[in-house]
């Protein structure tokens, strides 16, 4: 009863979402590692804590300002690193955030690169670094530790709100260093809890964009996939069987990216390529996903995109006319062979030539943004539902009557 075509269609669609979600997650991790996004998000959180919680309103101008400011800071660090001047002379002019990241316990957590920040800091390291900075700012280094910290707080400039808050923590601790350290760590943990949410939102937005690009690149149109699987029960069953085998093989991963792939950018991109070569190409071949791009401009082949034959011919002819009209750089000089730019132009034209297809890509991108663990869990639930339809055979009792065998069904 449960092993129906409709259920196979749903399992097949969820399986496609799972594969491309995992691919998008892998690419997202590679982007995050390449551009050090976690470290940048952590740096913004630390800046909000130690610089009066400055909030930037993000628009094109603030983006340009942040970009230019970041580049200037890099040049400044390069100069300070290779100049003959002693860096200690500039410490008194450093902001609280700059002093924090210049602390040895924080500075050496990142890789050995110029202006590279750590992507993770423990609460203990945060509290120790901040307390050491406050002690360094004290007027008299021979005073007791609690007096040095109080003097360091008094010397803070351009951070009135942060100064008041740190002072309140010291007051709440009744000038007890251990309690003050604990309160600093609680402050850090509260901020990091929210920072994790900020990073997840950013990551989800990036995943949606990656999902949309993947949907167009591989022609993963949700509406076309549903039509294809609904009209071809054999393809739906074949894809569902592949999904069952995949879920059984990867049950230990639970849809998460393996930790071994998070070590380096190269490993992440290698993992993405392996996913495409193995699982995605296998699933795509069953339901005919992808683009069938002709290599010669004179061959008007029909593109297999799940639409009607009439619609395919119309879109195909329309796209080729645009390429023929503007031959360079879409067609290789002196030949009728379509160049790489021509193939990209063709895919772009085909992708945006139909509102329904574009809607299908948006639905795919939205589904991918939910993440692979969500679809892996959902896939296993549907697979269990599919297996529930297989009823075991009823046992029977064989009796011998007058030399002849007879079968009697056992009741109960």
C-alpha positions as CSV (number, residue, x, y, z in Angstrom):
1,X,0.0,0.0,0.0
2,X,2.8,2.4,0.9
3,X,5.1,1.3,-2.0
4,X,3.3,3.6,-4.5
5,X,4.5,5.7,-7.4
6,X,3.8,8.9,-5.4
7,X,6.0,7.8,-2.6
8,X,8.8,6.9,-5.0
9,X,8.5,10.4,-6.6
10,X,8.8,12.0,-3.1
11,X,11.8,9.8,-2.2
12,X,13.5,10.6,-5.5
13,X,12.9,14.3,-5.1
14,X,14.2,14.3,-1.5
15,X,17.2,12.3,-2.6
16,X,18.1,14.9,-5.3
17,X,17.7,17.7,-2.7
18,X,20.0,15.7,-0.3
19,X,22.8,15.3,-2.9
20,X,22.8,18.9,-4.0
21,X,22.5,20.1,-0.4
22,X,25.6,18.2,0.5
23,X,27.4,19.6,-2.5
24,X,26.3,23.1,-1.7
25,X,27.5,22.6,1.9
26,X,30.9,21.4,0.7
27,X,31.3,24.4,-1.6
28,X,30.1,26.7,1.2
29,X,32.8,25.2,3.6
30,X,35.4,25.7,0.9
31,X,34.4,29.4,0.4
32,X,34.4,29.9,4.2
33,X,37.9,28.4,4.4
34,X,39.2,30.4,1.5
35,X,37.9,33.8,2.7
36,X,38.3,33.0,6.4
37,X,34.6,33.8,7.1
38,X,34.5,32.3,10.5
39,X,37.5,34.4,11.7
40,X,35.9,37.6,10.2
41,X,32.6,36.9,12.0
42,X,34.4,36.3,15.3
43,X,36.4,39.5,14.8
44,X,33.2,41.5,14.3
45,X,31.8,40.0,17.5
46,X,34.9,40.9,19.4
47,X,34.8,44.4,18.0
48,X,31.2,44.7,19.1
49,X,32.2,43.7,22.6
50,X,35.2,45.9,23.0
51,X,34.4,48.9,20.9
52,X,31.0,50.0,22.3
53,X,29.1,47.6,20.2
54,X,29.4,49.6,16.9
55,X,26.8,48.6,14.5
56,X,27.4,49.0,10.7
57,X,24.4,49.5,8.4
58,X,25.3,47.3,5.5
59,X,24.9,49.0,2.1
60,X,27.1,49.5,-0.9
61,X,28.9,52.4,0.7
62,X,29.6,50.7,4.0
63,X,30.9,47.6,2.1
64,X,33.3,49.8,0.1
65,X,34.5,51.6,3.3
66,X,35.0,48.2,5.1
67,X,36.9,46.9,2.1
68,X,39.2,49.9,1.9
69,X,39.7,49.9,5.7
70,X,40.6,46.2,5.7
71,X,43.2,46.7,2.9
72,X,44.7,49.7,4.7
73,X,45.0,47.6,7.9
74,X,46.8,44.9,6.0
75,X,49.3,47.3,4.6
76,X,49.8,48.8,8.1
77,X,50.5,45.3,9.5
78,X,52.9,44.6,6.7
79,X,54.8,47.8,7.5
80,X,54.9,47.1,11.2
81,X,56.1,43.6,10.6
82,X,59.0,44.6,8.3
83,X,59.9,48.0,9.7
84,X,62.9,48.5,11.9
85,X,60.9,50.4,14.5
86,X,60.0,48.6,17.6
87,X,56.3,47.5,17.6
88,X,56.0,48.0,21.4
89,X,56.2,51.7,20.8
90,X,52.8,51.7,19.2
91,X,51.0,49.6,21.9
92,X,49.8,52.6,23.8
93,X,48.1,53.9,20.6
94,X,46.4,50.6,19.9
95,X,42.6,50.3,20.4
96,X,41.3,47.7,22.8
97,X,40.5,45.4,19.9
98,X,43.9,45.8,18.4
99,X,45.6,45.1,21.7
100,X,43.4,42.0,22.2
101,X,44.4,40.5,18.8
102,X,48.1,41.5,19.5
103,X,48.1,39.4,22.7
104,X,50.3,36.4,22.3
105,X,47.6,34.0,23.5
106,X,45.3,35.2,20.7
107,X,47.7,36.2,17.9
108,X,49.3,32.8,17.6
109,X,46.0,30.9,17.4
110,X,45.7,31.8,13.8
111,X,47.8,30.5,10.9
112,X,51.2,32.1,10.2
113,X,49.9,34.7,7.8
114,X,49.8,38.5,7.9
115,X,46.6,39.9,9.5
116,X,45.1,36.4,9.8
117,X,42.8,36.0,12.8
118,X,41.8,32.8,14.6
119,X,38.4,31.4,13.8
120,X,37.8,30.1,17.4
121,X,38.7,31.4,20.8
122,X,38.0,29.7,24.1
123,X,36.4,31.7,27.0
124,X,39.5,31.1,29.1
125,X,41.7,32.6,26.5
126,X,39.4,35.6,26.1
127,X,39.3,36.4,29.8
128,X,43.1,35.9,30.3
129,X,43.9,38.1,27.3
130,X,41.6,40.9,28.4
131,X,42.8,40.8,32.0
132,X,46.5,40.9,30.8
133,X,45.7,43.9,28.6
134,X,44.1,45.8,31.5
135,X,47.2,45.0,33.6
136,X,49.5,46.2,30.9
137,X,47.6,49.5,30.8
138,X,48.1,50.0,34.6
139,X,50.1,53.0,35.8
140,X,52.1,51.1,38.3
141,X,53.0,47.5,37.3
142,X,54.1,46.7,40.9
143,X,50.5,47.2,42.3
144,X,48.4,44.1,43.3
145,X,46.7,42.5,40.3
146,X,43.2,43.8,41.3
147,X,44.5,47.4,41.4
148,X,46.3,47.0,38.1
149,X,43.0,45.9,36.5
150,X,41.2,48.8,38.0
151,X,43.8,51.2,36.8
152,X,43.7,49.6,33.3
153,X,39.9,50.1,33.2
154,X,40.3,53.7,34.1
155,X,42.8,54.2,31.3
156,X,40.5,53.0,28.6
157,X,39.6,55.6,26.0
158,X,37.0,55.9,23.2
159,X,35.1,52.9,24.7
160,X,32.9,54.5,27.3
161,X,30.1,51.9,27.2
162,X,32.6,49.0,27.2
163,X,34.5,50.7,30.0
164,X,31.4,51.0,32.1
165,X,30.3,47.4,31.5
166,X,33.7,46.0,32.4
167,X,33.7,48.1,35.5
168,X,30.3,46.8,36.4
169,X,31.6,43.2,36.1
170,X,34.5,44.0,38.4
171,X,32.0,45.6,40.9
172,X,29.7,42.5,40.7
173,X,32.7,40.3,41.4
174,X,33.4,42.3,44.6
175,X,37.0,42.8,43.4
176,X,37.5,39.0,43.4
177,X,39.8,38.1,40.5
178,X,38.3,34.5,40.1
179,X,34.7,35.8,40.0
180,X,35.7,38.6,37.6
181,X,37.3,36.0,35.3
182,X,34.1,33.9,35.4
183,X,31.9,36.9,34.6
184,X,34.2,37.8,31.6
185,X,33.8,34.2,30.3
186,X,30.0,34.3,30.7
187,X,29.9,37.6,28.8
188,X,32.0,36.0,26.0
189,X,29.8,32.9,25.9
190,X,26.6,34.9,25.6
191,X,28.1,36.9,22.7
192,X,29.4,33.7,21.0
193,X,26.0,32.1,21.3
194,X,24.5,35.0,19.3
195,X,27.5,35.1,16.9
196,X,26.8,31.4,16.0
197,X,23.3,32.4,15.0
198,X,24.7,35.3,12.9
199,X,27.1,33.0,11.1
200,X,24.4,30.4,10.5
201,X,22.2,33.0,8.9
202,X,25.1,34.2,6.7
203,X,25.9,30.6,5.8
204,X,22.3,29.9,4.9
205,X,22.2,32.9,2.6
206,X,25.4,31.8,0.9
207,X,24.0,28.3,0.6
208,X,20.9,29.6,-1.1
209,X,23.0,31.5,-3.7
210,X,25.2,28.4,-4.3
211,X,22.0,26.3,-4.6
212,X,20.6,28.6,-7.2
213,X,23.8,28.5,-9.2
214,X,23.9,24.7,-8.9
215,X,20.3,24.4,-10.0
216,X,21.0,26.4,-13.2
217,X,24.4,24.7,-13.8
218,X,23.0,21.1,-13.5
219,X,19.4,22.0,-14.7
220,X,17.9,20.9,-11.4
221,X,14.3,22.2,-12.0
222,X,12.0,20.9,-9.2
223,X,8.9,21.3,-11.3
224,X,10.4,19.3,-14.2
225,X,11.8,16.6,-11.9
226,X,8.3,16.0,-10.4
227,X,6.8,15.9,-13.9
228,X,9.4,13.5,-15.1
229,X,9.2,11.1,-12.1
230,X,5.3,11.2,-12.1
231,X,5.2,10.3,-15.8
232,X,7.9,7.6,-15.6
233,X,7.2,5.2,-12.8
234,X,10.2,3.1,-13.7
235,X,12.6,6.1,-13.4
236,X,10.9,7.0,-10.1
237,X,11.4,3.4,-8.7
238,X,15.0,3.3,-10.0
239,X,15.9,6.6,-8.3
240,X,14.1,5.5,-5.1
241,X,16.1,2.3,-5.0
242,X,19.3,4.3,-5.4
243,X,18.2,6.5,-2.6
244,X,17.6,3.5,-0.3
245,X,21.1,2.2,-1.1
246,X,22.6,5.6,-0.5
247,X,20.9,6.0,2.9
248,X,22.1,2.6,4.0
249,X,25.7,3.2,2.9
250,X,25.9,6.7,4.4
251,X,23.9,6.1,7.6
252,X,26.9,7.0,9.8
253,X,27.3,10.4,8.3
254,X,23.6,11.5,8.9
255,X,23.9,13.9,6.1
256,X,26.8,15.9,7.6
257,X,30.0,16.7,6.0
258,X,32.8,14.5,7.3
259,X,35.3,16.2,9.5
260,X,38.2,15.0,7.4
261,X,37.1,17.2,4.6
262,X,37.1,20.4,6.8
263,X,40.9,20.4,7.1
264,X,41.8,22.2,3.9
265,X,40.2,24.0,1.0
266,X,41.8,21.5,-1.5
267,X,40.2,18.6,0.4
268,X,36.8,20.3,0.3
269,X,37.0,20.9,-3.5
270,X,38.2,17.3,-4.0
271,X,35.2,16.1,-2.0
272,X,32.9,18.2,-4.1
273,X,34.3,16.8,-7.3
274,X,33.9,13.2,-5.9
275,X,30.3,13.9,-5.1
276,X,29.6,15.0,-8.6
277,X,31.5,12.2,-10.3
278,X,29.9,9.4,-8.1
279,X,26.5,10.2,-6.6
280,X,25.2,13.2,-8.5
281,X,26.1,12.0,-12.0
282,X,24.5,8.6,-11.2
283,X,21.2,10.2,-10.1
284,X,21.2,12.7,-13.0
285,X,21.5,9.9,-15.5
286,X,18.4,8.2,-14.2
287,X,16.1,11.2,-14.8
288,X,18.0,13.0,-17.5
289,X,19.2,16.1,-15.5
290,X,21.9,18.4,-16.8
291,X,22.3,20.3,-20.1
292,X,22.7,18.6,-23.5
293,X,24.6,21.5,-25.1
294,X,25.5,21.0,-28.8
295,X,29.1,21.6,-29.7
296,X,28.3,22.8,-33.3
297,X,26.2,25.8,-34.0
298,X,24.6,24.0,-37.0
299,X,23.3,21.1,-34.8
300,X,20.0,22.3,-33.2
301,X,19.7,19.4,-30.8
302,X,16.7,19.3,-28.5
303,X,17.6,20.1,-24.9
304,X,16.4,17.5,-22.4
305,X,15.0,19.8,-19.7
306,X,11.7,18.0,-18.9
307,X,9.5,20.4,-20.8
308,X,7.2,19.7,-23.8
309,X,8.8,19.1,-27.2
310,X,7.2,22.3,-28.6
311,X,8.6,24.3,-25.8
312,X,12.1,22.7,-26.1
313,X,12.3,23.5,-29.8
314,X,11.2,27.1,-29.3
315,X,13.7,27.8,-26.5
316,X,16.5,26.0,-28.3
317,X,16.0,27.9,-31.5
318,X,15.7,31.2,-29.6
319,X,18.9,30.7,-27.7
320,X,20.9,29.7,-30.8
321,X,19.7,32.7,-32.7
322,X,21.1,34.9,-29.9
323,X,24.4,33.2,-30.1
324,X,24.5,33.3,-33.9
325,X,23.7,37.0,-33.9
326,X,26.7,37.8,-31.6
327,X,29.2,35.3,-32.9
328,X,32.2,36.5,-30.9
329,X,33.2,35.3,-28.3
330,X,30.5,32.6,-28.4
331,X,31.8,30.8,-31.5
332,X,35.4,29.9,-32.1
333,X,37.0,32.0,-34.9
334,X,36.9,30.4,-38.3
335,X,34.8,27.4,-37.1
336,X,31.2,26.6,-36.3
337,X,32.2,25.2,-32.9
338,X,30.7,26.7,-29.8
339,X,33.2,28.1,-27.3
340,X,33.0,27.9,-23.5
341,X,31.5,31.4,-23.4
342,X,28.9,30.3,-25.9
343,X,28.0,27.3,-23.8
344,X,27.6,29.5,-20.7
345,X,25.5,32.0,-22.8
346,X,23.4,29.1,-24.0
347,X,22.7,27.8,-20.5
348,X,22.0,31.3,-19.2
349,X,19.5,31.9,-22.1
350,X,17.8,28.6,-21.5
351,X,17.6,29.0,-17.8
352,X,15.8,32.4,-18.0
353,X,13.7,31.7,-21.1
354,X,10.8,30.2,-19.1
355,X,9.2,31.6,-15.9
356,X,8.2,28.1,-14.8
357,X,11.7,26.8,-15.2
358,X,13.1,29.8,-13.2
359,X,10.5,29.1,-10.5
360,X,11.7,25.5,-10.4
361,X,15.3,26.6,-9.9
362,X,14.2,28.9,-7.1
363,X,12.3,26.1,-5.4
364,X,15.5,23.9,-5.7
365,X,17.7,26.6,-4.2
366,X,15.3,27.1,-1.3
367,X,15.2,23.4,-0.7
368,X,19.0,23.2,-0.8
369,X,19.3,26.0,1.8
370,X,17.5,23.7,4.4
371,X,20.7,21.7,4.6
372,X,21.7,18.1,4.0
373,X,21.0,16.8,7.5
374,X,17.3,17.9,7.2
375,X,16.9,16.0,3.9
376,X,18.8,13.0,5.1
377,X,16.5,12.7,8.1
378,X,13.4,13.1,5.9
379,X,14.7,10.6,3.4
380,X,15.1,7.9,6.1
381,X,11.5,8.6,7.3
382,X,10.1,8.1,3.8
383,X,12.2,5.0,3.2
384,X,10.8,3.5,6.4
385,X,7.3,4.3,5.2
386,X,8.1,2.7,1.8
387,X,9.4,-0.5,3.5
388,X,6.3,-0.7,5.7
389,X,4.2,-1.8,2.7
390,X,6.1,-5.1,2.4
391,X,4.0,-7.6,4.4
392,X,5.7,-10.8,5.5
393,X,4.3,-14.1,4.2
394,X,1.9,-15.8,6.5
395,X,3.4,-19.0,8.0
396,X,1.7,-22.3,7.2
397,X,1.5,-25.7,8.8
398,X,2.1,-28.8,6.6
399,X,0.0,-31.9,7.6
400,X,-0.1,-35.4,6.1
401,X,-3.5,-36.8,5.4
402,X,-4.0,-40.2,3.8
403,X,-0.4,-40.2,2.5
404,X,-0.9,-36.7,0.8
405,X,0.5,-33.4,1.9
406,X,-1.8,-30.6,2.6
407,X,-1.1,-27.0,3.6
408,X,-3.1,-25.3,6.2
409,X,-2.7,-21.6,7.1
410,X,-1.9,-20.9,10.7
411,X,-4.3,-18.5,12.3
412,X,-2.9,-16.2,15.0
